[in-house]
Amino acid sequence: MDTYKAGTTVKITATIKDADGELLDPDSFVVTVQENDSDTPVVDEAAMIKDSTGVYYYNYQSLTTTPAGRYNEIVKIVKDGYTSIKEAIGAFSLKS
């Protein structure tokens, strides 16, 4: 797990593949960032940015006042009317 200083940008990346392992683009791809011990997101379903086919990212700008601790990354993918939610695809830590 990577650690960042509060007030810096955290780049969250994710890939999506079909059943055959081929990269594909979903109809929508959003990310939620949640503090580990909280049900309240600090980012709630923000659109991820396409880098290339099947590869997406989101730049989370933490504040200097963002509490130190672990943050979980959760993605929601919609493709052809089907929704998939992937809990904790990754995590990062913020320090003061």
Backbone torsions as a table, in degrees:
resi	resn	phi	psi	omega
1	MET	NA	131.1	179.3
2	ASP	-81.4	148.9	178.0
3	THR	-118.2	135.0	-178.8
4	TYR	-126.0	154.1	175.2
5	LYS	-81.9	136.3	176.9
6	ALA	-55.1	136.7	-178.1
7	GLY	101.0	-3.7	179.5
8	THR	-105.6	170.9	179.5
9	THR	-92.4	134.1	177.0
10	VAL	-110.7	120.2	178.5
11	LYS	-91.1	118.1	179.2
12	ILE	-101.7	125.0	-179.5
13	THR	-120.2	149.8	178.4
14	ALA	-151.4	150.1	176.2
15	THR	-122.5	155.3	176.6
16	ILE	-131.7	133.4	-179.3
17	LYS	-131.4	154.4	175.9
18	ASP	-83.5	-176.5	-177.1
19	ALA	-61.9	-23.3	179.0
20	ASP	-90.6	2.9	179.0
21	GLY	84.8	8.9	179.2
22	GLU	-86.0	135.5	177.0
23	LEU	-63.4	140.9	178.2
24	LEU	-146.0	160.3	178.1
25	ASP	-99.5	127.6	177.4
26	PRO	-79.7	170.8	173.9
27	ASP	-73.1	-35.2	172.6
28	SER	-150.5	151.3	-175.6
29	PHE	-146.8	110.1	-177.7
30	VAL	-125.5	157.5	-179.4
31	VAL	-125.4	144.3	172.7
32	THR	-121.2	137.2	176.5
33	VAL	-117.4	125.6	-177.3
34	GLN	-128.9	138.0	172.3
35	GLU	-64.1	141.5	-171.4
36	ASN	-51.2	-43.8	-175.0
37	ASP	-100.5	24.5	-175.5
38	SER	-133.2	147.5	173.7
39	ASP	-94.1	-4.4	-178.4
40	THR	-95.3	117.9	-178.6
41	PRO	-73.6	149.2	171.8
42	VAL	-89.5	-21.6	170.9
43	VAL	-134.7	128.0	-176.2
44	ASP	-119.7	104.5	176.8
45	GLU	52.0	54.4	175.6
46	ALA	-82.3	139.9	180.0
47	ALA	-65.3	133.8	175.2
48	MET	-85.4	153.9	-176.0
49	ILE	-101.0	133.0	-180.0
50	LYS	-73.7	127.0	175.1
51	ASP	-96.4	-44.9	174.9
52	SER	-160.2	179.0	-178.2
53	THR	-53.0	120.5	177.1
54	GLY	75.8	-0.7	-178.4
55	VAL	-118.3	122.5	-174.5
56	TYR	-132.1	157.4	177.5
57	TYR	-145.6	162.9	174.7
58	TYR	-143.4	132.1	176.9
59	ASN	-96.6	109.0	177.7
60	TYR	-90.1	117.6	178.6
61	GLN	-93.9	103.8	176.2
62	SER	-75.7	158.2	177.9
63	LEU	-102.1	159.9	176.6
64	THR	-64.6	-19.5	179.3
65	THR	-95.8	-0.7	177.4
66	THR	-64.0	129.6	-177.7
67	PRO	-60.4	142.2	174.8
68	ALA	-66.5	151.0	177.7
69	GLY	143.7	-172.0	-178.8
70	ARG	-90.8	140.3	177.8
71	TYR	-127.2	133.7	-179.1
72	ASN	-99.8	145.0	178.6
73	GLU	-107.2	124.8	-178.7
74	ILE	-124.9	130.2	179.3
75	VAL	-114.9	149.2	175.7
76	LYS	-124.3	123.8	-175.5
77	ILE	-118.4	133.1	174.3
78	VAL	-122.2	127.9	178.6
79	LYS	-144.5	122.8	177.7
80	ASP	53.2	39.6	176.6
81	GLY	84.5	-5.0	178.4
82	TYR	-100.1	138.4	180.0
83	THR	-112.7	134.3	175.7
84	SER	-127.4	129.7	176.9
85	ILE	-114.2	122.7	179.6
86	LYS	-106.6	108.8	-179.3
87	GLU	-75.2	137.2	173.3
88	ALA	45.9	60.5	176.2
89	ILE	-67.9	-18.8	178.9
90	GLY	-169.3	176.8	178.9
91	ALA	-153.8	157.4	173.7
92	PHE	-142.9	165.5	-178.8
93	SER	-120.9	140.5	174.0
94	LEU	-110.3	141.6	174.0
95	LYS	-123.7	156.3	-179.1
96	SER	-72.5	NA	NA
